[in-house]
Amino acid sequence: MKALLNTLFVTNPHSYLALEGGNVLVKHEEEIVGRVPLQNLEQIVTFGYAGASPRLMYACTERNIAISFHSRNGKLLARVIGESRGNVVLRKSQYRLSDDEQASCLIARNIITGKIFNQRWVLERVTRDHALRIDVPLFKKISKELAEAVQLSQQTTDLEILRGVEGQAASRYNSLFNQMILQQKEHFTFNGRSRRPPLDNVNAMLSFAYTLLGNDVAAALEAVGIDAYVGFLHRDRPGRASLALDMMEELRSIYADRFVLTLINKKIITKADFVTKENSAVLMTDDARKKFIASWQERKTTKIEHPYLKEKISWGLVPYTQALLLARFIRGDLDQYPPFLWK
């Protein structure tokens, strides 16, 4: 099993990254504010525009340390990775499957089955734990609809129909998201997804969580030798990590959504942690991003039992484990890709 290695997050948008010896230097206005040994890192994630030295980027590619550059609100701008560690046979098999829409649908429908299954159990968990604070009959009604959508997704052999099933299920799940916000409701309200830019506090947090999850999934795919840019549900588009977006789907609700709800309901993040720009974009402050990331990293150390492998692993290793299972399916070692089904 792969050890849970470290990620260096740089949240100050004015920080510049450089290399000295075997260390990453984090500089702010020529002052060194941080120093981290390269050998301790698996990836570097930076939010801002100051950039990194070519020498550091070269050293990272030599050591297979991915560097991703993001805007302040989390949009991926660029990603630098080293030489592929996957064998050519695995990737050629992946490309053949991706080129075949029917074969792609057989993989994608398991991913979407996992996504809808997990959304349903998020609702069931809230119904169990907070029955006095939500509309239980409505939660039960939509839970039943999601159970039916799981069955429908498993029978689908057409990608467009599958996308329709997924979209309808997502709409029903999202219609209850605001009820799952139990605290600070005067400042945290969800009326639907807004992106590029996020227009409220909840969407700012969701976008940031999805960015972090996407980085973890993309790194996991590359680590096992799969091309993160060639997907099955999300088709090819220049610059888009389509397979990482695919693999995120089954983890969004249980990994990112529940995490955001926890930060709100436990008042770890509050109204004071946001700023609104002139274009109505809502961003988290630098201090808020630090709190968010610290809690995210802590969450990744929590132990769970993997539902397919029946082994205890940390949440942080779930993306890597799913990437391994997908690689085994592509190689022909498994009859189908087993999604992560949480309860």
C-alpha positions in Angstrom: 0.0 0.0 0.0 1.2 3.4 -0.9 2.2 5.6 2.0 0.2 8.9 2.5 2.9 11.4 1.4 2.8 15.1 1.9 1.4 17.9 -0.3 2.8 21.5 0.0 0.0 24.0 -0.3 1.0 27.7 -0.9 -2.0 29.9 -0.3 -0.4 33.4 -0.4 -0.9 34.6 -3.9 2.3 36.7 -3.8 4.6 33.8 -2.8 7.3 32.7 -5.2 8.7 29.2 -5.2 12.4 28.5 -5.7 15.0 25.7 -5.1 18.0 25.7 -2.8 19.9 22.5 -2.4 17.2 19.8 -1.9 14.7 22.2 -0.5 11.7 24.2 -1.8 12.0 27.8 -0.7 8.8 29.8 -0.3 9.6 33.5 -0.8 7.5 36.6 -0.2 9.1 39.9 -1.4 12.6 38.3 -1.3 12.1 37.1 2.3 12.2 33.3 2.8 9.0 32.4 4.7 9.2 28.6 4.3 11.6 25.8 3.5 10.5 22.2 2.8 12.7 19.2 1.7 11.8 17.9 -1.7 12.2 14.3 -0.5 9.2 14.8 1.8 6.8 15.9 -1.0 4.4 14.1 -3.4 3.0 17.3 -5.0 3.0 21.1 -4.7 -0.3 23.1 -5.0 0.0 26.9 -5.3 -2.7 29.5 -5.5 -1.6 32.8 -6.9 0.4 34.3 -9.8 4.0 34.7 -8.6 5.0 31.3 -10.0 8.0 29.0 -9.5 11.6 29.0 -10.8 12.4 26.8 -13.8 15.1 25.1 -11.7 12.5 24.0 -9.1 10.1 22.8 -11.8 12.9 20.7 -13.4 13.9 19.2 -10.0 10.2 18.3 -9.4 9.8 16.6 -12.8 13.0 14.6 -12.1 11.5 13.3 -8.8 7.9 12.9 -10.2 6.6 15.6 -7.9 3.6 17.3 -9.6 3.2 21.1 -9.4 -0.2 22.6 -10.0 -0.9 26.3 -10.4 -4.3 27.7 -9.5 -6.1 31.1 -9.4 -7.0 32.4 -6.0 -10.5 30.9 -6.3 -9.1 27.5 -7.2 -9.3 27.3 -11.0 -6.6 25.1 -12.4 -4.2 27.2 -14.6 -1.4 24.7 -15.3 0.1 21.5 -14.1 3.7 20.3 -14.4 4.4 16.6 -14.1 7.4 14.5 -14.7 7.9 11.5 -16.9 5.1 9.0 -17.0 5.6 6.1 -14.6 3.0 4.0 -16.4 3.9 1.3 -19.0 2.9 1.9 -22.6 0.7 -1.2 -22.7 -1.6 0.1 -19.9 -2.0 3.5 -21.5 -2.6 2.0 -25.0 -5.4 -0.2 -23.5 -6.9 2.9 -21.8 -6.9 4.8 -25.1 -8.6 2.0 -26.9 -11.3 1.8 -24.3 -11.8 5.6 -24.4 -12.1 5.5 -28.2 -14.9 3.0 -28.0 -18.0 4.8 -26.7 -19.8 1.5 -25.8 -16.8 0.3 -23.8 -16.5 3.7 -22.2 -20.1 3.6 -21.1 -19.6 0.3 -19.3 -16.9 2.0 -17.2 -18.7 5.3 -16.8 -21.9 3.7 -15.7 -20.1 2.1 -12.7 -18.7 5.4 -11.8 -22.1 7.1 -12.0 -23.7 4.2 -10.1 -21.1 4.9 -7.4 -21.9 8.7 -7.5 -25.6 8.3 -7.2 -25.4 5.5 -4.6 -23.1 7.8 -2.4 -25.4 10.8 -2.8 -28.3 8.7 -1.6 -26.4 7.5 1.5 -25.4 11.1 2.3 -29.1 11.9 2.4 -29.8 8.7 4.4 -27.1 9.6 7.0 -28.5 13.1 7.4 -32.0 11.7 7.8 -30.8 9.3 10.5 -28.7 11.9 12.4 -30.8 15.1 12.1 -34.4 13.9 11.6 -35.8 16.8 13.7 -34.2 19.5 11.6 -35.0 18.4 8.1 -38.0 17.5 5.9 -37.8 13.8 6.4 -40.6 12.8 4.0 -38.9 14.8 1.2 -35.5 13.3 2.0 -37.0 9.8 1.9 -38.8 10.6 -1.4 -35.6 11.8 -3.1 -33.6 8.9 -1.6 -36.1 6.5 -3.3 -35.7 8.4 -6.6 -31.9 8.1 -6.3 -32.2 4.3 -5.6 -34.2 4.0 -8.8 -31.6 6.1 -10.6 -28.9 3.7 -9.5 -30.8 0.8 -11.1 -31.3 2.8 -14.3 -27.6 3.8 -14.5 -26.6 0.1 -14.3 -28.8 -0.7 -17.3 -27.7 2.1 -19.5 -25.5 1.4 -22.5 -25.5 4.9 -24.1 -23.3 7.7 -22.7 -25.8 10.5 -23.5 -28.6 8.7 -21.7 -26.2 8.0 -18.8 -25.4 11.7 -18.6 -29.1 12.4 -18.5 -29.6 10.0 -15.6 -26.6 11.5 -13.7 -27.8 15.1 -14.3 -31.3 14.4 -13.0 -30.0 12.6 -10.0 -27.6 15.5 -9.3 -30.4 18.0 -9.5 -32.5 16.0 -7.0 -29.6 15.7 -4.6 -28.7 19.4 -4.9 -32.3 20.4 -4.1 -31.7 19.1 -0.6 -28.2 20.5 0.0 -29.4 23.7 1.6 -31.4 21.7 4.3 -28.1 19.9 5.2 -26.7 23.3 6.3 -27.7 23.2 9.9 -25.8 26.2 11.3 -25.0 29.8 10.2 -27.9 29.7 7.7 -28.0 33.4 7.6 -24.6 33.5 5.9 -24.4 30.0 4.3 -27.2 29.3 1.8 -27.1 27.0 -1.2 -29.5 27.8 -4.1 -27.5 25.8 -6.8 -24.0 25.6 -8.2 -22.3 28.8 -9.4 -18.8 28.5 -10.9 -16.2 30.7 -12.5 -16.7 32.6 -10.3 -18.5 31.2 -7.3 -21.2 33.7 -6.2 -21.7 32.8 -2.5 -19.9 31.4 0.5 -21.0 27.8 0.0 -20.1 27.7 -3.7 -16.7 29.2 -2.9 -16.0 26.3 -0.5 -17.4 23.6 -2.8 -15.2 24.9 -5.7 -12.1 24.9 -3.5 -12.9 21.4 -2.2 -13.4 20.0 -5.7 -10.1 21.6 -6.7 -8.3 19.8 -3.9 -10.1 16.5 -4.6 -9.3 16.9 -8.4 -5.6 17.3 -7.6 -5.6 14.2 -5.4 -7.4 12.1 -8.0 -5.1 13.3 -10.9 -2.0 12.6 -8.9 -3.3 9.1 -8.0 -4.0 8.3 -11.6 -0.6 9.4 -12.8 1.0 7.5 -9.9 -0.4 4.2 -11.1 0.4 4.9 -14.7 -2.9 6.0 -16.1 -3.4 9.1 -18.3 -5.5 11.5 -16.2 -6.5 13.5 -19.4 -8.2 10.6 -21.3 -11.6 9.9 -19.8 -14.6 7.7 -20.4 -17.6 9.9 -19.2 -15.9 13.2 -19.8 -14.6 13.1 -23.4 -11.4 14.5 -24.6 -10.9 18.3 -24.4 -7.5 20.0 -24.6 -6.1 20.9 -21.2 -8.9 19.1 -19.3 -8.0 16.2 -17.0 -11.1 14.3 -18.2 -10.4 11.0 -16.3 -9.7 12.8 -13.1 -13.1 14.5 -13.5 -14.6 11.0 -14.1 -13.1 9.5 -11.0 -14.0 12.5 -8.8 -17.7 11.9 -9.5 -18.2 9.0 -7.0 -16.3 10.9 -4.3 -17.8 14.4 -4.6 -20.7 13.9 -2.2 -19.0 11.7 0.5 -15.5 13.3 0.3 -16.0 17.0 -0.6 -19.6 17.9 0.1 -19.7 16.3 3.6 -16.4 18.0 4.4 -17.8 21.4 3.4 -20.9 20.8 5.4 -18.8 19.9 8.4 -16.8 23.1 8.3 -20.0 25.1 8.1 -22.0 23.2 10.7 -19.1 23.1 13.2 -18.4 26.8 12.6 -14.8 26.1 11.6 -15.4 28.5 8.7 -17.5 31.6 9.3 -18.8 34.7 7.4 -15.6 36.5 8.2 -13.6 34.1 6.1 -14.9 35.5 2.8 -14.5 38.5 0.6 -16.7 39.7 -2.3 -14.9 41.1 -5.3 -16.3 43.9 -7.7 -17.5 41.2 -10.2 -19.5 39.6 -7.4 -17.1 36.7 -7.1 -16.9 35.3 -3.6 -13.4 34.2 -2.4 -12.1 32.7 0.8 -9.4 34.8 2.5 -5.8 33.5 2.8 -6.4 32.6 6.5 -9.6 30.7 5.5 -7.8 28.7 2.9 -5.2 27.8 5.5 -7.9 26.6 7.9 -9.6 24.8 5.1 -6.5 23.0 3.9 -5.4 22.1 7.5 -8.8 20.4 8.1 -8.7 18.8 4.6 -5.3 17.2 5.4 -6.5 16.1 8.8 -9.6 14.5 7.2 -7.4 12.5 4.9 -5.8 10.7 7.8 -9.1 9.4 9.1 -9.4 5.6 8.8 -12.2 3.8 7.0 -12.8 0.3 5.7 -12.7 0.1 1.9 -16.0 -1.4 0.8 -14.5 -3.6 -2.0 -11.1 -4.5 -0.5 -12.4 -4.9 3.0 -9.2 -3.3 4.4 -8.6 -0.4 6.7 -7.2 2.6 4.8 -7.1 6.4 5.3 -9.5 8.6 3.4 -6.4 10.2 1.7 -5.7 6.9 0.0 -9.1 6.4 -1.4 -8.3 8.1 -4.7 -5.1 6.1 -5.1 -6.9 2.8 -4.3 -9.6 3.5 -6.9 -7.0 4.4 -9.4 -5.3 1.0 -8.7 -8.6 -0.8 -9.2 -9.2 1.0 -12.5 -5.7 0.1 -13.7 -6.4 -3.6 -12.8 -9.6 -3.5 -14.8 -7.9 -1.9 -17.8 -5.2 -4.6 -17.7 -7.9 -7.3 -17.6 -7.3 -8.4 -14.1 -10.9 -7.5 -13.0 -14.1 -8.1 -14.9 -15.3 -4.6 -14.2 -14.3 -1.4 -12.4 -15.6 -1.5 -8.8 -16.8 2.0 -7.7 -16.4 3.2 -4.1 -19.7 2.5 -2.4 -20.0 4.3 0.9 -22.5 3.8 3.7 
